[in-house]
Amino acid sequence: MRVNIKYTTILFGFVMGGFTSFIISAVLTLVNSGTEDFLTHWIKEWMIALSLAIPIATFVPPIIRRGIAKITEEF
């Protein structure tokens, strides 16, 4: 399956947000809750993290790129 290049930013946000929230929520749930009922707690925490991570991973990178471009321009 091919995705049109105009959807790159949105696709990147979903993939990056998904992977990041998946890993971080698993580690933090394990640290805070231990192994008892881990899967139930982790899925709940992942859904919360995912709802934040996808918009952040989609909309923040372009803002950061513009800011970095401004401070790294030659004078």
BAMILUM-837902 format. One record per residue: z, x, y of N, C-alpha, C in turn. Coordinates in pm, whole numbers, padded with zeros to 5 digits, always signed. Example, Ala and Ser with C-alpha at 12.3 -4.5 7.8 and 13.67 -1.06 7.14 Angstrom:
BEGIN
+00780+01319-00569+00780+01230-00450+00780+01320-00330 +00708+01285-00225+00714+01367-00106+00787+01290+00003 
This chain:
BEGIN
+00000+00083-00118+00000+00000+00000+00000+00088+00125 -00084+00060+00218-00094+00134+00343-00039+00046+00456 +00029+00112+00549+00084+00042+00665+00012+00093+00788 -00023+00002+00877-00090+00039+01000-00004+00135+01081 -00067+00235+01143+00005+00338+01217+00085+00283+01335 +00048+00167+01386+00121+00111+01500+00262+00065+01461 +00290+00055+01332+00422+00016+01284+00508+00135+01245 +00466+00255+01279+00537+00377+01240+00681+00377+01289 +00702+00344+01415+00837+00347+01471+00929+00249+01401 +00881+00130+01376+00962+00028+01309+00991+00069+01165 +00890+00118+01095+00908+00162+00957+01006+00278+00950 +00993+00373+01042+01086+00485+01048+01229+00435+01067 +01248+00339+01157+01381+00284+01181+01442+00221+01057 +01362+00146+00983+01412+00083+00862+01447+00186+00755 +01360+00283+00735+01384+00383+00630+01502+00474+00668 +01501+00526+00790+01608+00614+00834+01741+00541+00840 +01741+00422+00897+01864+00343+00904+01916+00306+00766 +01824+00272+00677+01864+00237+00541+01928+00351+00466 +01862+00467+00466+01916+00583+00395+02047+00632+00457 +02050+00640+00588+02170+00690+00655+02289+00599+00630 +02271+00470+00650+02382+00377+00630+02424+00370+00483 +02329+00383+00392+02357+00383+00248+02452+00496+00211 +02419+00616+00255+02497+00734+00219+02632+00736+00291 +02631+00713+00421+02756+00721+00497+02854+00611+00454 +02805+00490+00433+02896+00383+00391+02953+00409+00253 +02875+00468+00163+02926+00500+00029+03037+00604+00037 +03014+00708+00113+03115+00815+00125+03242+00762+00191 +03228+00690+00301+03346+00640+00371+03420+00534+00290 +03350+00451+00217+03416+00353+00132+03493+00423+00020 +03435+00524-00038+03503+00600-00143+03628+00669-00090 +03616+00728+00027+03731+00797+00087+03841+00698+00124 +03806+00587+00183+03906+00492+00232+03959+00395+00127 +03875+00358+00030+03916+00257-00068+03938+00314-00207 +03885+00432-00233+03895+00488-00368+03796+00421-00461 +03820+00436-00590+03726+00385-00689+03755+00241-00731 +03873+00190-00695+03907+00054-00734+03823-00047-00656 +03747-00126-00726+03660-00228-00667+03563-00166-00565 +03518-00045-00594+03433+00031-00502+03305-00043-00469 +03235-00094-00569+03103-00155-00548+03110-00275-00452 +03210-00360-00470+03225-00477-00383+03249-00436-00238 +03341-00343-00218+03370-00296-00082+03250-00224-00021 +03185-00142-00102+03074-00063-00051+02957-00150-00006 +02920-00249-00085+02809-00337-00049+02840-00409+00082 +02963-00457+00096+03003-00525+00220+02991-00429+00339 +03044-00309+00323+03040-00210+00431+02897-00166+00461 +02815-00156+00357+02677-00114+00378+02599-00218+00459 +02622-00345+00432+02552-00449+00508+02589-00444+00657 +02716-00417+00685+02758-00404+00825+02692-00282+00887 +02698-00169+00817+02638-00045+00869+02487-00059+00886 +02423-00124+00793+02278-00142+00798+02236-00225+00920 +02315-00326+00952+02282-00410+01067+02291-00333+01199 +02368-00226+01201+02376-00141+01320+02276-00026+01314 +02258+00032+01197+02177+00153+01184+02028+00129+01208 +01975+00019+01164+01832-00006+01180+01792-00017+01327 +01860-00097+01408+01822-00100+01550+01843+00035+01620 +01951+00103+01585+01977+00234+01647+01867+00333+01609 +01832+00340+01481+01730+00434+01435+01590+00397+01485 +01571+00273+01526+01441+00229+01577+01427+00253+01727 +01529+00220+01803+01516+00221+01949+01573+00344+02019 +01665+00415+01958+01726+00530+02025+01637+00656+02023 +01568+00690+01913+01487+00813+01913+01387+00827+02027 +01312+00721+02064+01220+00738+02178+01293+00771+02309 +01410+00712+02328+01489+00739+02448+01535+00885+02449 +01580+00932+02334+01625+01072+02322+01507+01167+02345 +01391+01136+02286+01274+01221+02305+01234+01232+02452 +01237+01120+02524+01204+01123+02668+01305+01206+02746 +01432+01192+02715+01535+01269+02783+01522+01418+02757 +01494+01454+02633+01476+01595+02598+01351+01651+02664 +01245+01571+02669+01122+01616+02734+01146+01646+02881 +01230+01565+02945+01259+01587+03088+01337+01715+03112 +01431+01746+03024+01513+01865+03047+01450+01993+02994 +01342+01980+02919+01277+02099+02866+01143+02128+02932 +01107+02051+03033+00981+02076+03103+00987+02210+03177 +00872+02272+03188+00865+02394+03268+00866+02358+03414 +00928+02440+03493+00936+02414+03637+00823+02478+03710 
